[in-house]
Amino acid sequence: MTSATTEPDTTVPVTYAPSPEFAAAANADAALYDRAADDRDAFWAEQAERLHWHQKWSQVLDWSDAPVAKWFVDGTLNVAYNCVDRHVLDGHGDQVAIHWEGEPGDSRDITYRQLLDEVSQAANYLTELGLEAGDRVAIYMPMVPEAIVSMLACARLGLTHSVVFAGFSPTALRQRVDDARARLVITTDGQWRRGKSAPLKEAVDEALYAHGDLPHSVEHVLVVRRTDVEVPWTEGRDLWWHETVAQAATHHEAQPFDAE
C-alpha cells in the first residue's frame, strides 16, 4: 500500500524470476528474438512450416513495393483447416479443443472432431445462404461456443467476420454493419448477465431499423437460442441456428485461400 506524496517516486520495481524448472518447460526463450533479428526470412519460414499449406509459398516476404509488404507470396492455406481439420487427421479428434463454462453454470467439452462437425455444418449453411468468399459477416454474440464456430466457419469460406462486442449499443452495431456492408448478422436471443437474461436479438432489430427507412446490407439474421427469452421475429430474414445450422451436413471440404 502506498500513500500520496509530492516527493519523487523512488519505488524500485520488484521482479520474480521463474524457477529453472518452469523456464525449462517454456515454449521459447529470449534466443527467439536473436534468431528473428539475424535472419528474418528464415525465421518466419520456420514458423510458417508449422502450418499446413495447400500450396507452399515461393517467397517469404516481398518488400519490393515498400512500405507495402506481401507475405508468403503464392502460398495458399485455410485458417480453419489449420485450427481444426489437421488435428483430427493427426489423431487428436477425441482431444478436447474447447472447454466452455457459461455463467449459469452450464458447460460443454467439445472435442476437435465435434468442433470440425459443427464448423462444417455452419460452413455448409452459410454457403446455402449464398455467402461467397469476400462477403462480410457481423458476429454479435456473447462468449458461447457458437461464436467460435461462426468465426471458424467464416475463415473456412473466406468470409471476413467483424466481431462486435455483445455489450455494444445498437447504434455501434449498425455502424459496424454499415462499415463492412455485412450480409449476415449472427447473434443470440439473449445473454446472461449477473444471473439474469438480457436481450440481444432486440438490439439487432433496433440496429437494423436505427435509421428508419435507410436501407442496410443485411439479408439474414442467424439466431442462437441461449436464454429462451422471447424475441421479435422477421419472417424470411430471421433464422434459428438449431433449425438450420444444426441440421446441415457435417462434411465440408476446406478450400485454400491466398496467404496474404
Secondary structure, DSSP 8 states (H G I E B T S, - for coil): -----SS------------HHHHHTSS--THHHHHHHH-HHHHHHHHHTTS--SB--SEEEEEEETTEEEEEET-EE-HHIIIIIHHIIIIITTSEEEEEE-TTS-EEEEEHHHHHHHHHHHHHHHHHTT--TT-EEEEE--S-HHHHHHHHHHHHHT-EEEE--TTS-HHHHHHHHHHHT-SEEEEESEEEETTEEEESHHHHHHHHTTTTT---S--EEEEE-SS-------TTTEEEGGGTGGGS-S------EE--
